[in-house]
Amino acid sequence: MSNALKSLEPVGRSETLGRRVQDQLRAAIMAGRFSPGEKLTIRAVASALDVSLTPAREALYNLAATGALDMRSNGSVYIHELTKDRIDELTCIRVELEGLAAREAAKRISDKNISDAEKINDQLIKAHNKHDYHALIDLNWQFHFLIYQECQMPMLLRMIESCWLMTGSYLNVIYPDFGKIDHGLDNHAAILDALKARKSKALSKAICIDIQFAASALTSAIESNR
């Protein structure tokens, strides 16, 4: 069983097990806990989450059906592996989707959630300074999706999640080298400035710059590992 699976918590029985397993796997993928190309077996997932094979199978197949996981012709399920062309495609899509979410969120976000975004970013900076990249990756996800959820467009949010799920495993690839650069922190500062000013276009622009910056680092990391 992989270390990523061992880090998951056993699920309770108060709601649909398949759904809860799916939610845990989704969060783990977006937080970069799995490696690119890693195989996820039904038995390993079931063991890690202390559930039977049926909800584990349901979760894996549902995630594969949405494109979050790669299902091969033999039925095996893997974490996505990316190429430069796929990164370029995902970057174009993310710029459009997350730019739209940012513009809508700027109109609707509450003062409390702006304050919460600042607090998350403060924790992110501390994690960066401590070189705690696992925490940083998780906090980065929290920061962005706290903003995106304020667009109040559930379908858009699901599409954004799908894109993040395809790139999540590569977050561990770009660290620690990516963590040596402070531009990401500068990007977040620009995002917060636009958010506090409730400037839709400025927020969208700052989000898109952040996406393109990370995509460039990801492309460089993949090409250097060839």
C-alpha positions in Angstrom: 0.0 0.0 0.0 1.4 3.4 -0.9 2.1 6.1 1.6 -0.6 8.3 0.1 -3.2 5.6 0.7 -1.9 5.1 4.3 -2.5 8.8 4.9 -6.3 8.6 4.3 -8.6 8.2 7.2 -11.1 5.4 7.6 -14.6 6.5 6.5 -17.7 6.3 8.7 -21.0 4.7 7.9 -23.3 7.7 8.2 -23.6 8.3 4.4 -23.0 6.6 1.1 -19.6 4.9 1.5 -18.8 5.1 -2.2 -19.3 8.9 -2.1 -17.1 9.3 1.0 -14.3 7.2 -0.5 -14.6 9.2 -3.7 -14.4 12.5 -1.7 -11.3 11.4 0.2 -9.5 10.2 -3.0 -10.4 13.4 -4.8 -9.0 15.6 -2.0 -5.8 13.4 -1.8 -5.3 13.7 -5.6 -5.7 17.5 -5.7 -3.4 17.8 -2.7 -0.6 16.0 -4.7 -0.4 13.0 -2.4 -0.1 10.5 -5.3 2.7 10.1 -7.8 2.1 10.5 -11.6 1.3 7.1 -13.1 0.7 5.5 -9.7 -1.7 2.5 -9.9 -4.7 2.5 -7.6 -6.1 -0.9 -6.9 -9.5 -1.6 -5.5 -8.1 -3.7 -2.7 -5.5 -1.2 -1.6 -8.1 1.6 -1.5 -10.6 -0.6 0.4 -7.9 -1.5 2.9 -6.7 2.1 3.5 -10.2 3.4 4.1 -11.5 0.3 6.0 -14.3 -0.4 3.6 -15.4 -3.3 1.5 -14.4 -3.7 -2.1 -17.7 -2.4 -3.5 -17.5 1.3 -2.4 -13.8 1.3 -3.3 -14.6 0.0 -6.8 -17.5 2.5 -7.1 -15.3 5.5 -6.1 -12.4 4.6 -8.5 -14.7 3.9 -11.4 -16.7 7.1 -10.8 -13.5 9.2 -10.7 -12.3 7.5 -13.8 -15.6 8.2 -15.6 -15.2 12.0 -14.8 -11.6 12.0 -16.2 -10.0 12.4 -12.8 -8.3 9.0 -13.1 -6.9 7.1 -16.0 -8.6 3.8 -16.7 -6.7 1.5 -19.0 -8.2 -1.0 -21.4 -7.7 -3.8 -18.9 -9.7 -2.0 -16.2 -6.7 -0.9 -14.2 -6.9 2.6 -12.7 -3.9 5.0 -12.6 -3.1 8.6 -11.6 -2.8 10.6 -14.8 0.6 11.2 -16.5 1.0 14.5 -18.3 2.8 15.6 -21.5 3.7 19.1 -22.5 0.8 19.1 -24.9 -1.6 18.1 -22.2 -0.3 20.7 -19.8 -0.7 23.4 -22.5 -4.3 22.2 -23.1 -5.2 22.2 -19.4 -3.6 25.6 -18.9 -5.8 27.1 -21.7 -8.9 25.5 -20.1 -8.0 26.5 -16.6 -7.3 30.1 -17.6 -10.8 30.4 -19.0 -12.7 28.5 -16.3 -10.8 29.9 -13.3 -10.8 33.4 -14.7 -14.6 33.2 -15.0 -14.9 31.9 -11.5 -12.7 34.7 -10.2 -14.7 37.4 -11.9 -18.0 36.0 -10.5 -16.5 35.5 -7.0 -15.3 39.1 -6.8 -18.9 40.2 -7.0 -20.2 37.9 -4.3 -17.5 37.0 -1.8 -18.2 38.0 1.8 -15.8 40.0 4.0 -15.5 37.0 6.2 -14.3 34.8 3.4 -11.8 37.4 2.2 -10.5 37.3 5.8 -10.4 33.5 5.7 -8.5 33.6 2.4 -5.9 35.9 4.0 -5.5 33.6 7.0 -5.0 30.6 4.7 -2.4 32.5 2.7 -0.6 33.5 6.0 -0.4 29.8 6.9 0.8 29.0 3.3 3.6 31.6 3.7 4.7 30.0 7.0 4.7 26.5 5.3 6.8 28.0 2.5 9.3 29.4 4.9 9.5 26.1 6.8 9.9 24.2 3.5 6.8 22.2 4.4 5.7 21.6 0.9 3.0 19.0 1.7 1.2 21.5 3.8 1.8 24.3 1.2 0.2 22.2 -1.5 -2.8 21.5 0.6 -3.1 25.2 1.7 -2.8 26.4 -1.9 -5.8 24.2 -2.8 -7.8 25.6 0.1 -6.9 29.1 -0.9 -8.0 28.8 -4.5 -11.2 26.9 -3.9 -12.3 29.1 -1.1 -12.3 31.9 -3.7 -13.8 29.8 -6.6 -16.7 28.4 -4.5 -17.9 32.0 -4.1 -18.7 32.2 -7.8 -21.9 30.2 -6.8 -21.7 28.2 -10.0 -21.6 24.5 -9.1 -21.1 23.2 -12.6 -18.2 25.5 -13.2 -16.7 24.5 -9.9 -16.9 20.8 -10.8 -15.1 21.5 -14.1 -12.3 23.3 -12.3 -11.9 20.4 -9.9 -11.6 18.0 -12.8 -8.7 20.1 -14.2 -7.0 20.2 -10.8 -7.4 16.4 -10.4 -5.5 15.9 -13.6 -2.5 17.9 -12.5 -2.5 17.3 -8.7 0.0 14.5 -8.7 2.6 16.7 -10.4 2.6 19.2 -7.5 5.1 17.0 -5.8 7.2 16.9 -9.0 7.8 20.7 -9.0 8.7 20.9 -5.4 11.1 21.6 -3.7 12.6 23.5 -6.7 9.4 25.5 -7.2 9.4 26.4 -3.5 12.7 28.2 -3.9 11.0 30.9 -6.0 8.9 33.5 -4.3 6.9 34.5 -7.4 4.0 32.2 -6.3 3.7 34.2 -3.1 3.7 37.5 -5.0 0.9 36.1 -7.2 -1.1 35.3 -4.1 -0.5 38.8 -2.8 -1.9 40.2 -6.1 -4.9 37.9 -5.9 -5.7 39.1 -2.3 -5.3 42.8 -3.3 -7.7 42.4 -6.2 -10.1 40.4 -4.0 -10.1 43.0 -1.2 -10.7 45.7 -3.8 -13.4 43.5 -5.4 -12.0 44.2 -8.8 -13.2 41.4 -11.1 -10.8 41.9 -14.0 -7.8 42.4 -11.8 -8.7 39.2 -9.8 -9.1 37.2 -13.0 -5.8 38.5 -14.3 -3.9 37.6 -11.1 -5.4 34.1 -11.1 -4.5 33.5 -14.7 -0.9 34.7 -14.1 -0.7 32.3 -11.2 -1.9 29.4 -13.4 0.5 30.2 -16.2 3.4 30.5 -13.8 2.7 27.1 -12.2 2.2 25.5 -15.7 5.6 26.8 -16.9 7.3 25.3 -13.8 5.4 22.0 -14.4 6.5 21.9 -18.0 10.1 22.5 -17.1 10.0 19.8 -14.4 8.6 17.3 -16.8 11.0 18.0 -19.6 14.0 17.9 -17.2 12.9 14.5 -16.0 12.8 12.9 -19.4 
